[in-house]
Amino acid sequence: MKTIFISSDHAGFKLKEIIKNYLIIKKIKFQDLGPNDDSRVDYPDYAHKLARKVKLNKNNIGILVCGSGMGMNIAANRHNNIRAAQCFNLKSTKLSRLHNDANIITLGSRLLTKKNALSCVGIFLDTKFEGGRHSKRIKKI
């Protein structure tokens, strides 16, 4: 069974809450790993916390949100078996799942509109890894 984890820093908190509402409306279960408000926090703490949860089970996936999406992406990708993809549009999101079997999406709250961010989350959750020739490449990571 797939578990979805979501987390942010202070800059991504509002978008994280919007994404949580989207998941609730879609009846998709998730675990919020914090923070619980927009008080200043350090993004690596939350990226590492989420990455540790995602790598416990190959079916787990994560959603990380910070101001640019880049800090969370860098921190999450420090973990073995994590393939975090910073996504900006539907194509980058779809390809991150199809070809790279990304298990975490990172989003920049200062770079994406609410509509675009929610579309990316929807595509990320709905797209399955294509496998085939891509499996060999993933093993090389």
Backbone as JSON, one array per atom type, in Angstrom:
{
  "sequence": "MKTIFISSDHAGFKLKEIIKNYLIIKKIKFQDLGPNDDSRVDYPDYAHKLARKVKLNKNNIGILVCGSGMGMNIAANRHNNIRAAQCFNLKSTKLSRLHNDANIITLGSRLLTKKNALSCVGIFLDTKFEGGRHSKRIKKI",
  "N": [[0.84, -1.18, 0.0], [0.55, 2.18, -0.86], [2.01, 4.94, 0.76], [1.65, 8.35, 1.28], [3.65, 11.06, 1.96], [3.94, 14.37, 3.2], [5.56, 17.51, 3.37], [7.06, 20.66, 4.33], [8.87, 23.8, 4.29], [8.94, 26.97, 6.02], [8.48, 28.8, 3.94], [7.12, 27.29, 2.1], [4.85, 26.55, 3.39], [2.13, 27.54, 3.13], [1.4, 26.7, 0.52], [1.71, 23.98, 0.91], [-0.45, 23.48, 2.64], [-2.57, 24.03, 0.91], [-2.2, 21.98, -0.95], [-2.65, 19.79, 0.74], [-5.42, 20.13, 1.24], [-6.36, 19.66, -1.33], [-5.66, 16.94, -1.59], [-7.3, 15.87, 0.39], [-9.86, 16.45, -0.65], [-9.74, 14.83, -2.91], [-9.81, 12.45, -1.66], [-7.47, 11.15, -0.88], [-5.21, 9.54, 1.11], [-2.78, 10.75, 3.4], [0.25, 11.65, 5.17], [1.12, 14.31, 7.14], [4.15, 15.74, 7.77], [4.91, 18.05, 8.94], [6.04, 21.5, 8.82], [3.82, 22.86, 11.38], [2.93, 25.42, 11.18], [3.67, 28.68, 9.74], [6.09, 29.52, 10.85], [9.56, 30.33, 10.96], [11.72, 27.82, 9.77], [14.27, 25.31, 9.19], [14.8, 24.09, 6.03], [16.29, 21.65, 5.38], [15.9, 19.96, 7.59], [13.24, 19.1, 7.42], [13.15, 17.97, 4.87], [14.94, 15.82, 5.15], [13.61, 14.34, 7.13], [11.24, 13.57, 5.77], [12.35, 12.14, 3.58], [13.55, 9.98, 4.9], [11.26, 8.61, 5.72], [10.05, 7.98, 3.25], [11.89, 6.25, 2.05], [11.6, 3.91, 3.48], [9.8, 2.13, 2.39], [9.3, 0.86, -0.82], [7.02, 1.65, -2.14], [6.24, 4.02, -1.04], [5.71, 7.55, -1.34], [6.62, 11.05, -1.69], [5.92, 14.53, -1.04], [7.4, 17.56, -1.23], [7.74, 20.94, -0.27], [9.16, 24.07, -0.74], [10.47, 27.42, -0.89], [11.79, 27.69, -3.44], [11.9, 25.08, -4.26], [14.26, 23.87, -4.79], [16.12, 23.65, -2.61], [14.93, 21.73, -0.91], [14.96, 19.62, -2.73], [17.71, 19.12, -3.15], [18.51, 18.38, -0.54], [16.86, 16.1, -0.02], [17.72, 14.32, -2.0], [20.13, 13.46, -1.04], [19.84, 11.1, 0.22], [20.03, 7.53, 0.07], [18.34, 5.6, -2.4], [16.41, 7.48, -2.88], [14.75, 9.44, -5.18], [14.32, 12.38, -5.9], [12.46, 14.81, -7.6], [12.51, 17.97, -8.94], [9.84, 19.73, -9.98], [8.29, 21.64, -12.55], [6.31, 21.89, -14.41], [3.68, 20.17, -16.25], [4.82, 18.35, -18.06], [7.51, 17.96, -17.17], [6.93, 16.82, -14.73], [5.48, 14.48, -15.38], [7.43, 13.05, -16.88], [9.34, 12.71, -14.9], [8.27, 10.7, -13.36], [7.61, 8.64, -15.24], [10.1, 8.01, -16.56], [12.15, 8.28, -14.66], [11.32, 7.22, -12.3], [10.71, 8.78, -10.05], [10.37, 9.32, -6.58], [9.79, 11.31, -4.9], [8.34, 14.48, -5.16], [9.38, 17.77, -5.62], [8.45, 21.07, -5.0], [8.33, 24.52, -5.85], [7.15, 27.1, -4.04], [7.28, 29.8, -4.57], [7.58, 29.91, -7.25], [5.63, 28.62, -8.69], [2.22, 28.66, -9.79], [-0.78, 28.24, -7.88], [-2.63, 26.61, -9.23], [-0.99, 25.33, -11.15], [0.79, 23.96, -9.47], [-0.95, 22.16, -8.16], [-1.82, 20.69, -10.35], [0.58, 19.48, -11.08], [1.02, 17.86, -8.81], [-1.19, 16.12, -9.04], [-0.59, 14.79, -11.49], [1.84, 13.62, -10.79], [1.03, 11.79, -8.81], [-0.65, 10.13, -10.28], [0.82, 9.01, -12.38], [2.62, 6.23, -13.49], [5.69, 4.4, -13.19], [7.48, 3.66, -16.11], [9.27, 1.61, -16.56], [11.07, -1.0, -18.2], [13.57, -0.07, -20.48], [14.32, 2.0, -18.87], [14.61, 1.04, -16.3], [17.12, -0.17, -16.06], [18.75, 2.06, -16.13], [17.96, 3.43, -13.83], [18.95, 1.71, -11.87], [21.62, 2.28, -12.07], [21.92, 4.62, -10.74]],
  "CA": [[0.0, 0.0, 0.0], [1.32, 3.4, -0.99], [1.82, 6.0, 1.73], [2.08, 9.66, 0.79], [4.11, 11.96, 3.01], [4.05, 15.75, 2.73], [6.25, 18.39, 4.31], [7.5, 21.93, 3.75], [9.5, 24.72, 5.23], [8.05, 28.1, 6.24], [8.13, 29.42, 2.66], [6.21, 26.41, 1.38], [3.76, 26.13, 4.26], [0.79, 27.85, 2.58], [1.15, 25.8, -0.6], [1.52, 22.64, 1.49], [-1.82, 23.41, 3.14], [-3.43, 23.97, -0.27], [-2.05, 20.62, -1.48], [-3.35, 18.91, 1.67], [-6.85, 20.25, 0.97], [-6.56, 18.97, -2.61], [-5.61, 15.51, -1.3], [-8.52, 15.54, 1.16], [-10.97, 16.47, -1.6], [-9.57, 13.65, -3.78], [-9.87, 11.28, -0.77], [-6.15, 10.51, -0.9], [-4.64, 9.56, 2.45], [-1.41, 11.26, 3.49], [0.76, 12.03, 6.49], [1.8, 15.6, 7.18], [5.3, 15.68, 8.67], [5.19, 19.39, 9.44], [5.72, 22.13, 10.09], [2.4, 23.1, 11.65], [2.62, 26.82, 10.89], [4.68, 29.27, 8.86], [7.25, 30.02, 11.58], [10.82, 30.01, 10.28], [12.36, 26.53, 10.03], [15.31, 24.98, 8.24], [14.26, 23.1, 5.09], [16.89, 20.31, 5.39], [15.32, 19.13, 8.65], [11.99, 18.51, 6.93], [13.47, 17.13, 3.71], [15.52, 14.57, 5.66], [12.54, 13.62, 7.83], [10.38, 12.96, 4.77], [13.13, 11.16, 2.81], [13.69, 8.77, 5.73], [9.97, 7.9, 5.67], [9.8, 7.47, 1.89], [12.77, 5.13, 1.71], [11.25, 2.72, 4.25], [8.99, 1.23, 1.56], [9.45, 1.29, -2.22], [5.76, 2.22, -2.62], [6.02, 5.34, -0.44], [6.09, 8.73, -2.12], [6.62, 12.26, -0.9], [5.72, 15.86, -1.61], [8.14, 18.56, -0.46], [7.52, 22.3, -0.77], [9.89, 25.19, -0.15], [10.33, 28.6, -1.74], [12.22, 27.41, -4.81], [11.86, 23.64, -4.54], [15.63, 23.39, -4.98], [16.74, 23.25, -1.35], [14.33, 20.45, -0.53], [15.41, 18.64, -3.7], [19.11, 18.8, -2.86], [18.58, 17.66, 0.73], [16.22, 14.78, -0.14], [18.53, 13.46, -2.86], [21.31, 12.98, -0.3], [19.49, 9.79, 0.77], [20.0, 6.38, -0.84], [17.04, 5.15, -2.89], [15.5, 8.61, -3.08], [14.86, 10.11, -6.48], [13.47, 13.57, -5.8], [12.43, 15.57, -8.85], [11.94, 19.3, -8.87], [8.94, 19.8, -11.12], [7.81, 22.98, -12.87], [5.16, 21.84, -15.31], [3.13, 18.82, -16.37], [5.74, 17.47, -18.78], [8.62, 17.58, -16.29], [6.38, 15.95, -13.7], [5.16, 13.17, -15.97], [8.67, 12.37, -17.22], [10.03, 12.33, -13.66], [7.7, 9.42, -12.93], [7.71, 7.65, -16.31], [11.47, 7.64, -16.91], [13.08, 8.33, -13.54], [10.7, 6.6, -11.14], [10.85, 9.7, -8.92], [9.5, 8.97, -5.47], [9.47, 12.57, -4.21], [8.21, 15.67, -5.99], [9.66, 19.0, -4.9], [7.77, 22.19, -5.64], [8.71, 25.86, -5.39], [5.95, 27.92, -3.8], [7.49, 31.14, -5.14], [7.77, 29.78, -8.69], [4.48, 27.97, -9.31], [0.88, 29.08, -9.39], [-1.53, 27.21, -7.15], [-3.2, 25.69, -10.22], [0.1, 24.54, -11.73], [1.29, 23.06, -8.43], [-1.92, 21.08, -7.96], [-1.77, 19.84, -11.54], [1.8, 18.67, -10.96], [0.78, 16.83, -7.79], [-2.1, 15.14, -9.62], [0.15, 14.0, -12.48], [2.83, 12.83, -10.06], [0.36, 10.69, -8.13], [-1.34, 9.26, -11.25], [1.73, 8.45, -13.37], [3.38, 5.05, -13.06], [7.01, 4.18, -13.8], [7.39, 2.92, -17.36], [10.12, 0.43, -16.49], [11.79, -1.3, -19.43], [14.93, 0.44, -20.62], [14.59, 2.96, -17.79], [14.98, 0.3, -15.08], [18.58, -0.34, -16.08], [19.34, 3.37, -15.81], [17.68, 3.73, -12.42], [19.88, 0.92, -11.08], [22.95, 2.93, -12.11], [21.93, 5.76, -9.8]],
  "C": [[0.88, 1.24, 0.0], [0.96, 4.37, 0.13], [2.39, 7.28, 1.15], [2.45, 10.51, 2.01], [4.24, 13.35, 2.41], [4.72, 16.58, 3.81], [6.68, 19.66, 3.57], [8.44, 22.64, 4.72], [8.51, 25.88, 5.39], [7.6, 28.74, 4.93], [7.12, 28.59, 1.88], [4.97, 26.03, 2.17], [2.38, 26.37, 3.66], [0.45, 26.94, 1.41], [0.96, 24.37, -0.11], [0.09, 22.47, 1.98], [-2.83, 23.33, 2.0], [-3.39, 22.55, -0.86], [-2.76, 19.62, -0.56], [-4.85, 18.95, 1.44], [-7.21, 19.54, -0.33], [-6.6, 17.45, -2.38], [-6.85, 15.05, -0.54], [-9.72, 15.47, 0.23], [-10.94, 15.24, -2.5], [-9.63, 12.33, -2.99], [-8.59, 10.44, -0.84], [-5.55, 10.66, 0.49], [-3.18, 10.0, 2.4], [-1.04, 11.48, 4.94], [1.52, 13.33, 6.36], [2.91, 15.52, 8.22], [5.74, 17.05, 9.17], [5.84, 20.28, 8.41], [4.22, 22.41, 10.21], [1.99, 24.56, 11.5], [3.76, 27.39, 10.05], [5.83, 29.95, 9.61], [8.51, 29.53, 10.89], [11.39, 28.68, 10.76], [13.44, 26.31, 8.98], [14.84, 23.83, 7.34], [14.96, 21.74, 5.13], [16.29, 19.4, 6.45], [14.08, 18.4, 8.15], [12.21, 17.63, 5.71], [14.03, 15.79, 4.18], [14.46, 13.71, 6.36], [11.65, 12.89, 6.83], [11.13, 11.89, 3.98], [13.31, 9.87, 3.59], [12.4, 7.95, 5.71], [9.74, 7.26, 4.31], [10.66, 6.25, 1.61], [12.5, 3.86, 2.51], [10.5, 1.68, 3.42], [9.03, 1.73, 0.13], [8.17, 1.88, -2.79], [5.48, 3.61, -2.04], [6.43, 6.44, -1.4], [5.95, 9.98, -1.26], [6.39, 13.51, -1.73], [6.43, 16.84, -0.69], [7.95, 19.93, -1.1], [8.39, 23.28, 0.0], [9.75, 26.37, -1.11], [10.67, 28.34, -3.19], [12.02, 25.96, -5.22], [13.26, 23.04, -4.6], [16.27, 22.92, -3.68], [16.24, 21.89, -0.87], [14.85, 19.33, -1.44], [16.83, 18.18, -3.39], [19.21, 17.96, -1.59], [18.0, 16.25, 0.62], [17.1, 13.82, -0.95], [19.84, 13.02, -2.22], [21.09, 11.57, 0.23], [19.52, 8.71, -0.31], [18.55, 6.03, -1.18], [15.99, 6.25, -2.95], [15.81, 9.22, -4.44], [13.87, 11.27, -6.46], [13.6, 14.36, -7.09], [11.78, 16.93, -8.59], [11.12, 19.5, -10.14], [8.36, 21.21, -11.28], [6.55, 22.99, -13.71], [4.73, 20.38, -15.46], [4.1, 17.86, -17.05], [6.9, 17.03, -17.89], [8.14, 16.62, -15.2], [6.13, 14.55, -14.25], [6.44, 12.38, -16.29], [9.45, 11.94, -15.98], [9.53, 10.99, -13.14], [7.92, 8.33, -13.98], [9.13, 7.11, -16.49], [12.4, 7.52, -15.71], [12.55, 7.68, -12.27], [10.88, 7.46, -9.88], [9.89, 9.29, -7.82], [9.21, 10.17, -4.56], [9.37, 13.67, -5.26], [8.55, 16.86, -5.1], [9.1, 20.16, -5.71], [8.23, 23.5, -5.02], [7.49, 26.75, -5.26], [6.07, 29.32, -4.4], [7.59, 31.12, -6.67], [6.56, 29.22, -9.42], [3.18, 28.64, -8.88], [0.23, 27.93, -8.63], [-2.05, 26.16, -8.13], [-2.12, 24.77, -10.8], [0.63, 23.53, -10.71], [0.34, 21.89, -8.22], [-1.97, 20.14, -9.16], [-0.55, 18.93, -11.5], [1.62, 17.55, -9.94], [-0.12, 15.74, -8.35], [-1.41, 14.22, -10.61], [1.15, 13.09, -11.79], [2.19, 11.6, -9.41], [-0.25, 9.68, -9.1], [-0.41, 8.53, -12.21], [2.55, 7.31, -12.77], [4.7, 4.99, -13.82], [6.85, 3.27, -15.01], [8.22, 1.64, -17.35], [10.91, 0.24, -17.77], [13.21, -0.76, -19.41], [15.31, 1.41, -19.5], [15.03, 2.27, -16.5], [16.48, 0.15, -14.96], [19.27, 0.97, -15.67], [19.13, 3.74, -14.35], [18.65, 2.95, -11.52], [21.27, 1.51, -11.04], [23.05, 4.13, -11.19], [22.37, 5.24, -8.46]]
}
